Amino acid sequence: MPHTETKTESIELQIPHDIKAGIHVAAENSGKTLNEFLVEAVKLIVEETLMARRIFRLTDKQRKEFQQILDRPVVEKPHLAELLSTKTS
């Protein structure tokens, strides 16, 4: 498998000194570089945050309405199918 380089970007943050010190200690204790530690920690928080958006609460009435929408017959949408099959660069 050919090696591909991952593009990276920088983020500048303003954080309180005590939090920064804690991050350095935690990274050191985990045996990771500061960058490795922060990227891993942020990735976990991002995944957790996005996963939380997959679960939503509905009242009985809302659930019934939502189920009715899901139960509707499929309607062909050729333009949408074309858009979804188009590769982006």
Secondary structure, DSSP 8 states (H G I E B T S, - for coil): ----------------HHHHHHHHHHHHHTT--HHHHHHHHHHHHHHHHHHHTT-----HHHHHHHHHHHHS-----HHHHHHHHS---
